[in-house]
Amino acid sequence: MKSKIAQAIQPKYLPVAVILTNEKPQGATQFQENKFGCVAAMLNTAAKGRTAAFDRKTFGCPGGGVGLGFGNRYTHFPGGIENFLSTGNPEFCKTELGQKLVQQMPLLEDGEHYLKNPEIAKKMVGSMPMTDVPTEYVVFKPLENVAEDEVPHVVIFLANPDQLTALVVLAHYERDGYDNVIAPFGSACQHIGIVTYQEGESEKPRAVIGLTDITIRKMFDKDILSFSVPYKMYLEMEANVEGSFLEEHGWENILKRNQNT
């Protein structure tokens, strides 16, 4: 599946399609069952040309299971997800189980301090659009490799500031209002997964800027953020490339600047 948007903004990495399916693609990369892994790392893998697949036993971590849409995987998070996101749980880490787990996850004791206290964190988690997808697999696939009989659920661009600027402008090209792109709090996998899934169910879906998750920033180039689009919004943006600012001198000059770096 060719992308006019990608041709116009020339990103360093391939656009990635998120596909909900009951068939695992042949040769897809996948985490081992019930073993730790990071969904954001798999996004990187797909953006570099390989297909990745996840199911309800291979989503990598509880947050990844939530983000991909495999239900609320936080219900049995050791020590409480609200403590992990905020100030930690030293008391849990004194228990037999806690002592074992904290060796692999030191932040169980100290917390990430992304939210001020457990009460705020609990409310934030409670407000998330928990989803249980109706398929066995969630697949990350380079958009250019998507077959004619496959329909993406979401399309993701990894973009530098110039490219992100173009995507934000294009998202508003045929729209009323000024808020057709959002940058909500959350983990990287939630931005590209359930948050964008929810937008896709709206009559007027919005795009989602992501990779603003400090934990995974080291996995990506320092100037890269994600721009996730529900598929029907992606089609709208694709149809608007021709005749838009992307064919004008202003953007061409920005494009040349990117080509010279």
Secondary structure as UniProt FT lines:
FT   HELIX           4..9
FT   STRAND          16..21
FT   TURN            26..27
FT   TURN            33..34
FT   HELIX           39..47
FT   TURN            48..49
FT   STRAND          52..54
FT   TURN            56..57
FT   HELIX           62..68
FT   TURN            73..76
FT   TURN            78..79
FT   HELIX           81..84
FT   TURN            85..87
FT   TURN            90..91
FT   HELIX           92..94
FT   HELIX           96..104
FT   HELIX           107..110
FT   HELIX           118..126
FT   STRAND          137..142
FT   HELIX           143..145
FT   TURN            148..149
FT   STRAND          154..159
FT   HELIX           161..171
FT   TURN            172..174
FT   STRAND          181..182
FT   HELIX           188..190
FT   HELIX           191..195
FT   HELIX           196..200
FT   STRAND          207..210
FT   HELIX           214..219
FT   TURN            222..223
FT   STRAND          225..230
FT   HELIX           231..239
FT   TURN            242..243
FT   HELIX           245..247
FT   HELIX           249..259
//
